[in-house]
Amino acid sequence: MMNSIGALKRIGFTLLHRIASPSFLAALGVLIVTGWALFIPPYIGMADNGDYFRILYPNGLFFHLPDYDSRYFGYFVRTYGIFQYYNENSAMVFTSQSLFIRAALALNKLLYSGEVFDLRFQAAIFTVLYTVGIYLLVEGLTYKVSRRRGWIIAALAVFIFGDTAYTAYFQSFFGESVMLVALIFVAASWLLLCRRRFNDYVMLGLFVASALLLTTSKQQNAPVGILLAILGLSLLFLRRGRPYRPLVMLSLVGLFVAGVGTYVLIPQEFVHINQYHAMTRGVLLGSTDPEETLRSFDINEQYAILKDSIYYEQYSTVDVDSPLLERDFYSQYGFGSVLGYYLSHPDKLGNLLNVAAKQAFSIRPAAMGNYEMSAGKGFGTQTRFFSAYSLIKKQGAPKTFGFIALWAVLNLGLHLPGFVQAWKKRDFRQMQKLFLIVALLLAGFSGILVSIIGAGDADLSKHEFLFTLAFDLVTFITVADAISRQLLRPGRSTVEAAGVSPEASPKGGETT
């Protein structure tokens, strides 16, 4: 009898050990926390800051609440009207976000209503995708790692990526929701290619698809597509021959073109908005002699009166869309000339980078509330539910660009020994970890630089979302590798782990 009970216990423990993998537990934890926050009253979401109309109307939705304007910034609105007849609104921006809105709208019409759209359908789509992404991300970090160490990594993943400062975006029309899911998949698929986990072609397809969604989610992400396409060239050496290498090249060329195309397709209206802020809230910000600064751009010094102003001011000293400004102001400078100015005035660039650093660790913008008006919360109230990480990060992180630079150097330095060891073994899979870290770092820095060069300090807390997400991913990967003892002393290479000698596959590549 005792032997039978002991055998059952052993079987039960074995089943639990197999089912409760770190990746499964991490995904389950994020799913439970996110499901509780977004789908159980009081619902958590993001209030509109005035940007929703750009994506709402072109996708067949409209504001159907008569008092909607009074809820800007303060209250999250969950339901919207669905156009019943001809929609004359054309797309204001080219964005992959529309794909998810259309999918949610179709699901809404099928299961709920053809007249009223409930944001929970979009949140459900993002939650499912996010859960899968977290599973793959943790799997890429815990594959062949002991369960106990893997469970610690899984708990850390839930603590960081289950934070409602991130997941509240799923119940909004902000493009950050797409960026969050897409970058998680980019990192996860690259890690899985590095660890030789799952099918290479499937992981490559996942990497390219998620990179495309990320690049085209917002215009400011155009450089990200170009960066990923260039650094993605390292993936060419994972396998040899056809069809792998031609497929990788074709995919990366497509990603590069998508990055360029996303920049080219920026509507002129948004070009002017960003260009205006680049000068008034960037170059002229803090300038002790704005007239002299304007003269360096061959701009009439009388426009110094626009210093520190914003495009949306109700009572402006000049019509920001006037032909006069187009001829004498906007036409005199662009992204390149502003970048050149900062490079020739590193002190001003440093000051602006420190301004950006003060907002770089805020996942959730301070201006937008998270509750519906019916929840009875005060105007602009933000949730504290499962938000310990975002609060600690916001309050505890040093708010200087020097810290950011030191953090980047530290992470690169910690991953360098593993890269050197892999290089000596000609193991291109193990080398991928450093390429991923570099890609995430450059993507994050591009989020800061593009924001301040392209639009000054205007709405930095949202524009720097890509950096704060990249910061968390890089930190998480580094800490996870330290926990699994794969950081300074990487384990056996994936080729050796598979029982194949490196010499059997020249230069660490693999035959098809």
Order of alpha helices (4+ residues) and beta strands (2+ residues): alpha-alpha-alpha-beta-beta-alpha-beta-alpha-alpha-alpha-alpha-alpha-alpha-alpha-alpha-alpha-alpha-alpha-alpha-alpha-alpha-alpha-alpha-alpha-alpha
